[in-house]
């Protein structure tokens, strides 16, 4: 609980409710009306209506007059652009790395894309000896496993095609996807489920799950990736971990100013 210097609750009720409404609309895949927001947040309709009207007045929300629904407004994205996401990425990601590693009990990496490579920007190692690790700053091939799929999925089809023509898809293992058509379908699936899976495609005996981290402009500025031994990660468990990774990446994206999640509007080259 947030408290003031006297130890009392310092939350301003109207601001707190407005924040809840913004978060609820951000989580929703469709615009919402007064009644639905009132039901979800357990607030009376008049309160919700007044808050929606105020937020709309400041262009923090946009109202569809015909459907009488609301969605996030352009002003939010404008405000979010003032965040220096590259400077803040590692610092903001750190607690998410730690929490996710403790939860799934596997190593979690933060990756960024730079000049055709995936760079290991930070990590939190698994709390046991039977783990995967890698030095910070290590460069991975652009198509490396779950990490590679996330960044390729964020590229335009033209940019991805150019990259694959310039640097052919290498076969790291027998499971590596080396056909362009098959990889395109894999990237389509990645965008659909909002995470990427690596089933021994980069290292034999190793599985991974990754999810995109968005900046305020909807670009993929990084990715969170959980990596572990296949013997510890049966596929059903890996899928559960992928969803937890997506949740952590979504929360981090919100801190970086992302209005919608996930968004696949190109890559912010990590420098």
Residue pairs with C-beta under 8 A, 6 or more apart in sequence:
1 9
1 11
2 9
2 10
2 11
3 9
3 10
4 10
14 51
17 41
17 43
17 47
17 48
17 51
18 51
18 54
18 55
20 41
21 37
21 41
21 48
21 51
21 52
21 55
22 55
22 60
22 61
22 72
22 76
24 32
24 37
24 40
24 41
25 31
25 32
25 37
25 61
25 70
25 71
25 72
26 72
26 254
26 259
26 260
26 261
30 69
31 64
31 67
31 69
31 70
31 71
32 40
32 69
32 70
33 67
33 68
33 69
33 70
34 45
34 48
34 49
34 52
34 68
35 45
37 43
37 48
37 52
37 70
38 44
38 45
38 48
41 48
52 61
52 63
52 70
55 61
55 70
55 73
56 62
56 63
56 70
56 73
58 75
59 73
59 74
59 75
60 72
60 73
60 75
60 76
61 70
61 71
61 72
61 73
62 70
62 71
62 72
62 73
62 74
63 69
63 70
64 70
64 71
72 259
72 260
76 259
77 216
77 217
77 259
79 257
80 216
80 257
80 258
80 259
81 216
81 217
81 257
83 215
83 216
83 256
83 257
85 215
85 216
85 221
85 256
85 257
85 268
86 221
86 268
86 270
86 271
88 255
88 256
89 110
89 112
89 121
89 213
89 221
89 222
89 256
89 270
90 110
90 121
90 122
92 252
92 255
92 256
93 110
93 121
93 122
93 213
93 222
93 224
93 252
94 122
96 224
96 248
96 249
96 251
96 252
97 108
97 110
97 122
97 123
97 124
97 224
98 124
99 248
100 108
100 124
100 224
100 226
100 244
100 245
100 248
101 107
101 108
101 124
101 125
101 126
101 127
102 127
103 244
104 226
104 241
104 244
104 245
105 126
105 127
105 128
106 126
106 131
106 132
106 226
106 227
106 228
106 232
106 233
106 241
107 123
107 124
107 125
107 126
107 131
107 132
107 133
107 226
107 227
107 228
108 123
108 124
108 224
108 225
108 226
108 227
108 245
109 120
109 122
109 123
109 134
109 147
109 224
109 225
109 227
110 120
110 121
110 122
110 123
110 213
110 222
110 223
110 224
110 225
111 118
111 119
111 120
111 121
111 140
111 147
111 150
111 151
111 210
111 222
111 223
111 224
111 225
112 118
112 119
112 121
112 221
112 222
112 270
113 119
113 142
113 151
113 220
113 222
113 267
113 268
113 269
113 270
114 269
114 270
114 271
115 269
116 142
116 163
116 167
117 139
117 140
117 141
117 142
118 139
118 140
118 141
118 142
118 144
118 147
118 148
118 151
118 223
119 137
119 138
119 139
119 140
119 270
120 134
120 135
120 136
120 137
120 138
120 140
121 136
121 222
121 270
122 136
123 133
123 134
123 136
125 131
125 133
126 132
126 228
130 229
130 232
131 228
131 229
132 203
132 206
132 227
132 228
132 229
140 147
140 148
141 148
141 167
141 170
141 172
142 148
142 151
142 152
142 163
142 167
143 152
143 164
143 169
143 170
143 183
144 172
144 202
145 172
145 196
145 198
145 201
145 202
145 203
145 208
145 210
145 225
146 196
146 197
146 198
146 208
146 209
146 210
146 223
146 225
147 196
147 208
147 210
147 223
147 225
148 202
149 186
149 187
149 190
149 196
149 198
149 210
150 190
150 196
150 210
150 211
150 212
150 220
150 223
150 225
151 220
151 223
151 267
152 160
152 163
152 183
152 187
153 187
153 190
153 191
153 196
153 212
153 220
153 264
154 212
154 219
154 220
154 264
154 265
154 266
154 267
155 163
155 266
155 267
156 266
157 184
160 187
161 180
164 180
164 183
169 176
169 177
169 178
169 179
169 180
169 183
170 176
170 178
171 178
172 201
172 202
172 203
173 200
173 201
173 202
173 203
173 204
174 200
175 199
175 200
175 201
176 201
176 202
177 183
177 186
177 201
190 196
191 262
191 264
193 242
194 211
194 212
194 246
194 262
195 209
195 210
195 211
195 242
195 243
195 245
195 246
196 209
196 210
196 211
196 242
197 207
197 208
197 209
197 238
197 239
197 242
198 206
198 207
198 208
198 209
198 210
199 207
199 235
199 238
200 206
200 207
200 230
202 208
205 229
205 230
205 231
206 227
206 228
206 229
206 230
207 227
207 228
207 229
207 230
207 233
207 238
208 225
208 226
208 227
208 228
209 225
209 226
209 238
209 239
209 241
209 242
209 245
210 223
210 224
210 225
210 226
210 242
210 245
211 223
211 224
211 242
211 245
211 246
211 248
211 249
211 250
211 262
212 220
212 222
212 223
212 249
212 253
212 262
212 264
213 220
213 221
213 222
213 223
213 224
213 249
213 252
213 253
213 256
214 220
214 221
214 253
214 256
214 258
214 260
214 261
214 262
214 263
215 221
215 253
215 256
215 257
215 258
215 268
216 256
216 257
216 258
216 259
217 265
217 268
218 258
218 259
218 260
218 263
218 264
218 265
219 263
219 265
219 266
219 267
219 268
220 263
220 264
220 266
220 267
220 268
221 256
221 267
221 268
221 270
222 270
223 249
224 245
224 248
224 249
224 252
225 245
226 241
226 242
226 244
226 245
233 241
246 262
249 261
249 262
250 261
250 262
253 261
253 262
254 261
